[in-house]
Amino acid sequence: MIDKRTFVKRFALWTALAAAAVILIIGLCFGRVIEGSLFGEVAKWVVMGAVIIGILEGFVYFLAPLIWHFYIERRDKTP
């Protein structure tokens, strides 16, 4: 049986990895060079990705315990 803390950590990790992969794919496929240098452009995408992942992690730490309660905890308590 998985405990709530481990579930939330794993859920947060996989959410961050999925969001980073999506941001990378969008940046590579649809990114335009707007900044004056390549460093500025890459730094912009890194900061933007970190902000988006941070917002998603805030939602994850709120929603993951609810998901754990309604799906895993109830499943494990059923005789």
Secondary structure, 3 states (H helix, E strand, C coil): CCCHHHHHHHHHHHHHHHHHHHHHHHHHHHCCCCCCCHHHHHHHHHHHHHHHHHHHHHHHHHHHHHHHHHHHHHHHHCC
